[in-house]
Amino acid sequence: MEFIRRHPNASPSLESWYQIVRRADWNSLADVKKIYPSADQVGRRTVFNISGNQFRLVARINYRIKAVFVLHILTHQAYDKGEWKQ
């Protein structure tokens, strides 16, 4: 993954996020927040803080089919620019 090559310090946190998410049985944002209290809903997307808020992972969660789609993994600075919203 290109992002990890550029930001290797994100790798452990992303791996941890992946392991938790693949076992998760979320039915709502409230369920997500039980594990990730800082997760935020932005439109139809859920934003996770990664590596102590150094990075942001933007995902779309389909609670009905129990699927999480990673849309973007960004540095905090790139996230703040807002280009991912387009």
Sequence and secondary structure as in RCSB ss.txt:
>XXXX:A:sequence
MEFIRRHPNASPSLESWYQIVRRADWNSLADVKKIYPSADQVGRRTVFNISGNQFRLVARINYRIKAVFVLHILT
HQAYDKGEWKQ
>XXXX:A:secstr
 HHHHH GGGHHHHHHHHHHHHH   SSHHHHHHH TT EEETTEEEEEETTTTEEEEEEEETTTTEEEEEEEEE
HHHHHHTGGG 
